[in-house]
C-alpha cells in the first residue's frame, strides 16, 4: 500500500477542519499534515506542521501548498464577514486561488466541503456561492475532485451562532419526519471521517496504472459513516 502522502488542510480551525487534522494524524497512509491558518496553532503531533498565511496574498505562499491531497474546509458566515462581498472573498475567492496554486504544485486530489443545496443559480447568496465554487474547482480539472455536501454542521465553534444553536436543537426532531430527513444535521467529525475514507480509497486509485480524471459528489446520506479503518 502506498504510504507517505502529504495532506494539506485549508480551514483547519473550523468545525470540520479541526476534526480532520486529528483524524489524519492517525492514518498510516498520511506521513505529513500541513495545517494552513490565519493565526499560529500549536500541535502536539509531530505529523502536523502549521503554516500561517495571509489569505489576501496566497500567491506569496506557493510552497505551502505542496503535497498530494488538498482538503478545503474554509468558510465563514455573513455575520462574521460583515457583507456578502467579504463572505464571497472567503468562501469562493480564497478557496479557488488556493486550489489553483495546489494544482500547479502537482496536488492530485482535491476534496471540498460544500453545502447541501449548493447551486450556482440559487437565489440564496450562500448556496449560490457554494455552487459557483464547485463549478470553478471542477473546471480546474484536478485528477480527482471530491465534493461533500453536508447540511447544518454541528460542533464546537469559537463564535456563538444563535441561529445554528436553535437549528441544532430543532432539526434532529424535525428531520425524523421522512420528507425532512434530508435536512438532518451532521457533526464536523462525521464529515471529517468521510473525507478521510474518500482520500484513502483514492490513494490506491491514484496509482499510475489506475489514473483517470474523476469527479465525485457525496451528498448528505453518504456522509454518515460511523467508523474509519486506519490501517
C-alpha positions in Angstrom: 0.0 0.0 0.0 1.2 3.5 -0.8 2.3 5.4 2.2 4.0 8.8 2.9 1.3 11.1 1.5 1.2 14.8 2.4 -2.2 16.2 3.2 -2.9 20.0 3.2 -5.9 21.3 5.3 -7.3 24.7 4.4 -9.6 25.9 7.1 -8.0 23.8 9.8 -9.6 25.7 12.7 -13.2 25.1 11.7 -15.7 22.5 12.8 -14.7 20.1 10.1 -11.0 21.1 9.6 -10.2 20.8 13.3 -11.6 17.2 13.4 -10.0 16.4 10.1 -6.4 17.3 11.2 -6.9 15.0 14.2 -8.2 12.1 12.1 -5.4 12.5 9.5 -2.7 12.2 12.2 -4.0 8.7 12.9 -3.7 7.4 9.4 -0.7 5.3 8.5 -1.0 6.4 4.8 -0.5 10.0 5.7 3.0 11.0 6.6 2.6 14.8 6.9 -0.3 17.2 7.6 0.1 20.8 6.7 -2.4 23.0 8.6 -3.0 26.3 6.9 -4.4 29.1 9.2 -4.5 32.8 9.7 -3.1 32.6 13.2 -0.5 30.3 14.7 -1.7 27.0 16.2 0.4 24.6 18.3 0.0 20.9 17.6 1.4 18.1 19.8 1.5 15.6 17.0 4.8 15.6 15.1 3.0 14.8 11.8 1.4 18.3 11.8 3.1 21.4 10.5 1.2 24.7 10.9 1.7 27.3 8.2 0.4 30.8 8.9 -0.7 32.7 5.7 -2.2 36.0 4.7 -5.2 34.8 2.7 -5.2 38.0 0.7 -1.8 37.2 -0.6 -1.9 33.5 -1.2 0.4 33.7 -4.2 3.2 34.6 -1.7 2.9 31.2 -0.1 3.1 28.9 -3.1 5.5 26.5 -1.4 3.0 26.0 1.4 0.6 24.2 -1.0 3.0 21.4 -2.0 1.6 17.9 -1.2 -0.6 15.2 -2.5 -4.1 15.9 -1.2 -5.8 19.2 -0.5 -8.8 19.3 1.9 -10.6 22.6 1.6 -12.8 23.3 4.6 -12.6 27.0 4.7 -15.7 29.1 5.2 -17.3 32.0 7.1 -20.7 33.5 7.9 -22.3 36.7 6.7 -22.2 37.9 10.3 -18.5 37.4 10.7 -17.6 38.6 7.2 -19.7 41.7 7.5 -21.0 41.7 4.0 -21.9 39.3 1.1 -18.8 40.7 -0.7 -16.5 39.8 2.1 -18.1 36.4 2.7 -17.6 35.6 -1.0 -14.0 36.5 -0.7 -13.5 33.7 1.9 -16.0 31.2 0.6 -15.1 31.5 -3.1 -12.1 33.5 -4.0 -9.6 32.3 -1.3 -10.5 28.7 -1.8 -10.4 28.9 -5.6 -7.0 30.6 -5.5 -5.7 28.0 -3.1 -6.9 25.2 -5.4 -5.2 26.7 -8.4 -1.9 27.0 -6.6 -2.2 23.4 -5.3 -3.0 22.1 -8.7 0.1 23.9 -10.2 2.1 22.3 -7.5 1.1 18.8 -8.5 -1.6 18.1 -5.9 -3.7 15.3 -7.4 -6.8 15.0 -5.2 -8.9 18.0 -4.1 -11.6 17.5 -1.5 -14.1 20.3 -0.9 -16.6 20.8 1.9 -19.5 22.5 0.1 -23.1 22.5 1.2 -26.4 20.7 0.7 -28.4 22.6 -1.9 -25.3 24.3 -3.4 -26.4 25.8 -6.8 -24.7 28.5 -8.8 -28.2 29.6 -10.0 -29.7 29.8 -6.5 -31.4 32.9 -5.2 -29.8 32.3 -1.8 -26.5 34.1 -1.7 -24.8 31.4 0.4 -25.9 28.4 -1.8 -25.1 30.4 -4.9 -21.5 30.9 -3.6 -21.1 27.3 -2.8 -22.4 26.3 -6.2 -20.2 28.7 -8.0 -17.1 27.4 -6.2 -18.0 23.8 -7.1 -18.1 24.7 -10.8 -14.9 26.7 -10.6 -12.8 23.9 -9.0 -14.3 21.3 -11.2 -13.2 23.4 -14.2 -9.6 23.2 -12.9 -9.5 19.5 -13.8 -7.7 18.0 -10.8 -7.0 14.3 -11.5 -9.5 13.7 -8.7 -12.1 16.1 -7.3 -14.4 15.1 -4.4 -17.2 17.4 -3.3 -19.0 16.8 0.0 -22.4 18.4 0.6 -23.3 18.3 4.3 -26.3 20.1 5.8 -26.1 22.0 9.1 -22.7 21.3 10.7 -22.7 20.6 14.4 -19.6 21.0 16.6 -17.8 23.4 18.9 -17.2 26.9 17.5 -15.3 29.8 18.8 -18.1 32.2 17.8 -21.6 32.0 19.1 -24.3 31.5 16.4 -27.8 31.7 17.7 -29.5 30.5 14.5 -27.3 27.4 14.4 -27.9 26.8 18.1 -31.7 26.8 17.6 -31.4 24.8 14.4 -29.2 22.2 16.0 -31.8 21.7 18.7 -34.9 21.6 16.4 -33.6 19.9 13.2 -32.9 16.5 14.8 -36.5 16.4 15.8 -38.0 17.8 12.6 -35.8 15.6 10.4 -37.4 12.4 11.9 -40.3 13.2 9.5 -39.4 11.2 6.4 -39.8 14.0 3.9 -37.5 16.2 6.0 -34.8 13.6 6.6 -32.6 15.2 4.0 -32.2 18.3 6.3 -30.9 16.5 9.4 -27.7 18.0 10.8 -24.3 16.3 10.8 -21.3 16.7 13.0 -18.0 18.0 11.8 -16.4 14.8 13.0 -18.7 12.7 10.8 -17.8 14.8 7.7 -14.1 14.6 8.6 -14.2 10.8 8.8 -15.9 10.6 5.5 -13.3 12.9 3.9 -10.6 10.6 5.2 -12.4 7.5 3.9 -12.6 9.1 0.4 -9.0 10.2 0.5 -7.8 6.7 1.5 -9.8 5.0 -1.3 -8.4 7.4 -3.8 -4.8 6.8 -2.7 -5.0 3.4 -4.4 -6.9 4.7 -7.4 -4.3 7.4 -7.9 -1.5 4.9 -8.6 -0.2 5.4 -12.2 -1.9 2.3 -13.6 -5.3 3.5 -12.2 -5.2 7.2 -13.0 -8.2 8.8 -14.7 -9.8 12.1 -14.1 -12.7 11.6 -11.7 -15.3 13.9 -10.1 -17.2 12.5 -7.1 -20.2 14.0 -5.2 -21.1 12.9 -1.7 -24.5 14.1 -0.5 -25.8 14.1 3.0 -26.9 10.4 3.2 -23.5 9.3 2.1 -21.7 11.3 4.8 -22.9 9.3 7.8 -20.1 6.8 8.1 -19.8 5.6 11.7 -16.2 4.4 11.7 -12.8 4.8 10.0 -10.4 1.9 9.3 -7.0 3.4 9.9 -4.7 0.6 8.6 
